[in-house]
Amino acid sequence: KRKREELERKRQRQAERERRRKKQQRRQIVIVSFLAIFTTVCVILIGVNIRAMMKSGQPAGEKKTVEEETTAPEVVSDTMNLTDIAIDESMYIYENDEEMIQKLKDRLYSSENGDERLEFIIEHQAAYPPEMIEFLVKYEEVIDFVLKYPVEINAKHSSVVDISKDYVKGTVPTFIQWDDRWGYIEYGDNVIGDSGCGPTCLAMAIVAITGRTQYTPITVCKFAEDNGYYVYGVGTAWDLMQGGVRKLGLSSDKISISEESIRLALKEDKLVILSMGPGIFTYSGHFILVYKYEDGKFFVKDPNSRVRTDTGFTYEEIKDQIKGGWAIYEGEED
């Protein structure tokens, strides 16, 4: 029954997105038509003006009137491209928690120079679902991902992504779950950008171990969904890291979360995926990939943070946050 309810909600969300997409397309057609007419009129007026100047003997462009100077088109910097975020009232379908919005306002007011992206999100908060607002409240790094959400969630994103340039043989690639290439694609009852940390970690491990760059976060998320490793309302099931890994042709051992067990797995050239509780990496639950032990620190790939990725942490810093661990490798299981 719960599965049917979730599928019905998913169907309704898809229908709403399709409705909004078609409305946005109609709006774009109107804008393009207006611009075409405007451009045609401008060309005609310029032609008339040039002919008039030629008749009067005045070279074109020699003199500007005050009126021409004040009506000249304004040059807008496209650094932030906020004008490309085409949000209209038809997208205002969400009600957000006032406390969450206030936290964003506090962040905006506390910044020295402000942030026009954050200001834009607050102004158009009704176009952002509560889970995206909460995502931004928790993790400042995701601001660009959240900013574009109302537009990108209705766009078509290819399920085939070339990640060959992200991988160098003998190294562990870095995949961020909210990467534009896959972050807006649905994963269960959410999107990869918000809840795809587990499959994203596993994708990094598979590519690092096998060199098979067809295993993108999209591929592994679809595998997880199709094989029952996504729990609606919760997220990725732990068994993806063991039963799922085996189905994908690799080996996986559930290991003790002691410092020695993690160090030993890394010494044996295995990669370690850890399930983390609240702390340095998350406010709730999260997966990270540990790929190296050096100078008393474990170095990680955090799929939800470019800042923490490739950063070393001592066992003392993270031990109370570790909830489970798996050693991933190629070959027969121990």
Beta strands, then each sheet from edge to edge (+ up, - down):
strand 1: 186-187
strand 2: 190-191
strand 3: 230-231
strand 4: 235-236
strand 5: 251-254
strand 6: 271-276
strand 7: 286-294
strand 8: 297-301
strand 9: 311-313
strand 10: 322-329
sheet 1: 1+ 2-
sheet 2: 3+ 4-
sheet 3: 5+ 10- 6+ 7- 8+ 9-
end
